[in-house]
């Protein structure tokens, strides 16, 4: 293959590639540089702040719910009650209120109203939760509830952090665009007369 037309046959080394430094583009305005660095800062905040917000909020919600779990577990207990009346078999509802009776550990007989399945016959036994005063109440929260609350609150915190950072980025971008448009208007007011004069010749 002939190399007669090659520019490097004279023994001269090929020219070195020129590396342009980051941000050295003469067409970049100060606002462009600021926006680029601001986006990098927001990205760093997103990568660090989002996990911290999610984990922190999730753990706080979990610990708060676990305190409620311990308090409710200490104040409520489960007893066996007996249904004192028949419950009509209405298929339109899942549960109906009915009277029940139970005996506390100290021998006190109590009565109350709870929800039971339709069609449950009189004399049936069921487990219910009562508080220290003997009032029928719901079952205490458990660790599963605490974990669910923790994950939910942590997820919402992560979502809120992401939306907040995106809103800040959009707001700063809009503010910079308004300043750019204003500068363009000023520059056009200076340039426009010279262009108009060219067409009036």
WOVENUR-V467273 format. One record per residue. N is the residue number from 1. RES is the residue in three letters. OMEGA is omega in whole degrees, 0 to 359 (none if undefined). Layout:
n:N res:RES omega:OMEGA
n:N res:RES omega:OMEGA
This chain:
n:1 res:UNK omega:184
n:2 res:UNK omega:178
n:3 res:UNK omega:183
n:4 res:UNK omega:181
n:5 res:UNK omega:182
n:6 res:UNK omega:181
n:7 res:UNK omega:184
n:8 res:UNK omega:180
n:9 res:UNK omega:182
n:10 res:UNK omega:180
n:11 res:UNK omega:178
n:12 res:UNK omega:179
n:13 res:UNK omega:178
n:14 res:UNK omega:180
n:15 res:UNK omega:179
n:16 res:UNK omega:177
n:17 res:UNK omega:179
n:18 res:UNK omega:179
n:19 res:UNK omega:179
n:20 res:UNK omega:181
n:21 res:UNK omega:179
n:22 res:UNK omega:180
n:23 res:UNK omega:182
n:24 res:UNK omega:180
n:25 res:UNK omega:183
n:26 res:UNK omega:180
n:27 res:UNK omega:181
n:28 res:UNK omega:179
n:29 res:UNK omega:176
n:30 res:UNK omega:179
n:31 res:UNK omega:177
n:32 res:UNK omega:178
n:33 res:UNK omega:179
n:34 res:UNK omega:181
n:35 res:UNK omega:179
n:36 res:UNK omega:179
n:37 res:UNK omega:179
n:38 res:UNK omega:177
n:39 res:UNK omega:177
n:40 res:UNK omega:179
n:41 res:UNK omega:179
n:42 res:UNK omega:177
n:43 res:UNK omega:177
n:44 res:UNK omega:178
n:45 res:UNK omega:180
n:46 res:UNK omega:183
n:47 res:UNK omega:181
n:48 res:UNK omega:187
n:49 res:UNK omega:182
n:50 res:UNK omega:178
n:51 res:UNK omega:180
n:52 res:UNK omega:180
n:53 res:UNK omega:181
n:54 res:UNK omega:182
n:55 res:UNK omega:181
n:56 res:UNK omega:180
n:57 res:UNK omega:180
n:58 res:UNK omega:179
n:59 res:UNK omega:178
n:60 res:UNK omega:179
n:61 res:UNK omega:179
n:62 res:UNK omega:181
n:63 res:UNK omega:178
n:64 res:UNK omega:179
n:65 res:UNK omega:179
n:66 res:UNK omega:175
n:67 res:UNK omega:176
n:68 res:UNK omega:178
n:69 res:UNK omega:181
n:70 res:UNK omega:180
n:71 res:UNK omega:180
n:72 res:UNK omega:179
n:73 res:UNK omega:180
n:74 res:UNK omega:185
n:75 res:UNK omega:183
n:76 res:UNK omega:176
n:77 res:UNK omega:184
n:78 res:UNK omega:179
n:79 res:UNK omega:176
n:80 res:UNK omega:181
n:81 res:UNK omega:179
n:82 res:UNK omega:180
n:83 res:UNK omega:184
n:84 res:UNK omega:179
n:85 res:UNK omega:176
n:86 res:UNK omega:178
n:87 res:UNK omega:182
n:88 res:UNK omega:180
n:89 res:UNK omega:179
n:90 res:UNK omega:184
n:91 res:UNK omega:182
n:92 res:UNK omega:180
n:93 res:UNK omega:180
n:94 res:UNK omega:179
n:95 res:UNK omega:180
n:96 res:UNK omega:178
n:97 res:UNK omega:179
n:98 res:UNK omega:180
n:99 res:UNK omega:177
n:100 res:UNK omega:178
n:101 res:UNK omega:178
n:102 res:UNK omega:181
n:103 res:UNK omega:179
n:104 res:UNK omega:181
n:105 res:UNK omega:179
n:106 res:UNK omega:178
n:107 res:UNK omega:180
n:108 res:UNK omega:178
n:109 res:UNK omega:182
n:110 res:UNK omega:175
n:111 res:UNK omega:179
n:112 res:UNK omega:181
n:113 res:UNK omega:178
n:114 res:UNK omega:181
n:115 res:UNK omega:179
n:116 res:UNK omega:180
n:117 res:UNK omega:177
n:118 res:UNK omega:179
n:119 res:UNK omega:179
n:120 res:UNK omega:184
n:121 res:UNK omega:177
n:122 res:UNK omega:181
n:123 res:UNK omega:179
n:124 res:UNK omega:178
n:125 res:UNK omega:178
n:126 res:UNK omega:180
n:127 res:UNK omega:179
n:128 res:UNK omega:177
n:129 res:UNK omega:179
n:130 res:UNK omega:178
n:131 res:UNK omega:183
n:132 res:UNK omega:179
n:133 res:UNK omega:181
n:134 res:UNK omega:178
n:135 res:UNK omega:179
n:136 res:UNK omega:182
n:137 res:UNK omega:180
n:138 res:UNK omega:178
n:139 res:UNK omega:180
n:140 res:UNK omega:175
n:141 res:UNK omega:182
n:142 res:UNK omega:182
n:143 res:UNK omega:178
n:144 res:UNK omega:176
n:145 res:UNK omega:180
n:146 res:UNK omega:178
n:147 res:UNK omega:179
n:148 res:UNK omega:178
n:149 res:UNK omega:180
n:150 res:UNK omega:179
n:151 res:UNK omega:181
n:152 res:UNK omega:181
n:153 res:UNK omega:177
n:154 res:UNK omega:177
n:155 res:UNK omega:179
n:156 res:UNK omega:177
n:157 res:UNK omega:178
n:158 res:UNK omega:179
n:159 res:UNK omega:179
n:160 res:UNK omega:178
n:161 res:UNK omega:180
n:162 res:UNK omega:180
n:163 res:UNK omega:180
n:164 res:UNK omega:179
n:165 res:UNK omega:178
n:166 res:UNK omega:180
n:167 res:UNK omega:178
n:168 res:UNK omega:180
n:169 res:UNK omega:180
n:170 res:UNK omega:181
n:171 res:UNK omega:179
n:172 res:UNK omega:178
n:173 res:UNK omega:179
n:174 res:UNK omega:179
n:175 res:UNK omega:178
n:176 res:UNK omega:178
n:177 res:UNK omega:179
n:178 res:UNK omega:178
n:179 res:UNK omega:178
n:180 res:UNK omega:180
n:181 res:UNK omega:180
n:182 res:UNK omega:178
n:183 res:UNK omega:177
n:184 res:UNK omega:178
n:185 res:UNK omega:179
n:186 res:UNK omega:180
n:187 res:UNK omega:179
n:188 res:UNK omega:176
n:189 res:UNK omega:178
n:190 res:UNK omega:185
n:191 res:UNK omega:187
n:192 res:UNK omega:179
n:193 res:UNK omega:179
n:194 res:UNK omega:177
n:195 res:UNK omega:180
n:196 res:UNK omega:181
n:197 res:UNK omega:179
n:198 res:UNK omega:183
n:199 res:UNK omega:179
n:200 res:UNK omega:180
n:201 res:UNK omega:none
